[in-house]
Amino acid sequence: MADPLALANGSTVGRAVATLTVVAAVLGVRYGARRWRRGRESTERSLPNVAVSALVTLATGGGIVAVVLLWDLIGPLQRSYRSLGLEDVAGRVLLSVVVLATTYALTGFIGRVIGEFTGQRSAISEHQREIVYRLTQVTLYTLAVLVVVGLFTQNLGSLLVGAGFLGIVVGMAARQTLGAVLAGFVLMFSRPFEIGDWVQIGEREGIVTEITIVTTRIQTFDGEYVMLPNDEVSGQPITNRTRKGRLRIEVEVGIDYDHDPGRAAELARETVRDLDEVLQVPTPQVVGKRFGDSAIVLGIRVWIDNPSARRMWRARTAVIEAVTEAFDEEGIKIPFPQRELMGRAEEGGFAIAERADRAAPTPDGGEGDDANGERS
């Protein structure tokens, strides 16, 4: 009777070639799907996207099963472990790998499905879609880990108790990471900002591009991507300039003390009302700010909708140009910082009293000559 090990060794080359073919096919499917998605609009969601994700998931799972069957991993490994009393450990390990790999592929497919069915609903924002996807991802991985743990133990309750104590030890060692995870869930549910919002977190200002369980990523106006831990984000002041859908901008202008501030304020108000870059409701306002060193300072307050950095600077530029032109036409001077120097005639004041001339001391301590050159 032929030796099974000899047959296995004789077909090793064929199995290796078949394995490389399966791996290449799976990688080719994933690469083709990635190239296909790049050729489409990033915001486009359609059933073909879901179909492609399903194909990638099936190809990955099918490739894993094909390799397992091709090499007949379960049977030989079980026989090799019988002498150690671990005849089913190999099968359990292999099944655990299959469960984790399938879960990983399944999360990508479910993400596409969530994006397809929630993207068509205007009532569901990008932030809410991200929350649904992250919760689904955590649920799937939790179930997968429980299944893997259940394969290696019959007393799951005792194992969970031991895992609880181990979790306490690990939590003490990695409290910063766990704090970031908990802060990530708090940010997702409290929603101080959403993806696409213009925010300022501490000294960082930019557009929120991604909110994960551990970090929040923003893109600054200089084109830099900044990744902030969620525990630091939740511990700093957060300014959201997008939440209300409109933003007030104030531009200060100074007028000469010789001009009427009421007339200048009315002229500035009428000027900015005609600008396309600002809203008419709420109406623009001009208020007196303070008495400056060289001018009376007025504050021109206007509103813009759909706030963004570009809209804000565009509105500021339009207000400055329009008000400068209007003041120039009306002869209202916008002074620059200056100092006025004035002289005045001396009237009395302090006078130095006359005093008698005294002999200057000599180096040897004696008396010197007086003003007439005579020794005193």
NORUR-V275262 format. One record per helix or strand of 2 or more residues. SS is the DSSP state (2 for helix, 1 for strand). FROM is the first residue (numbers start at 1). TO is the last residue. If there is no record, write none. Layout:
# NORUR-V275262
ss=SS from=FROM to=TO
ss=SS from=FROM to=TO
This chain:
# NORUR-V275262
ss=2 from=4 to=10
ss=2 from=12 to=38
ss=2 from=47 to=71
ss=2 from=73 to=80
ss=2 from=82 to=84
ss=2 from=89 to=119
ss=2 from=126 to=152
ss=2 from=156 to=173
ss=2 from=175 to=190
ss=1 from=198 to=201
ss=1 from=204 to=211
ss=1 from=215 to=220
ss=1 from=225 to=229
ss=2 from=230 to=234
ss=1 from=238 to=240
ss=1 from=246 to=255
ss=2 from=261 to=273
ss=1 from=285 to=291
ss=1 from=296 to=305
ss=2 from=309 to=330
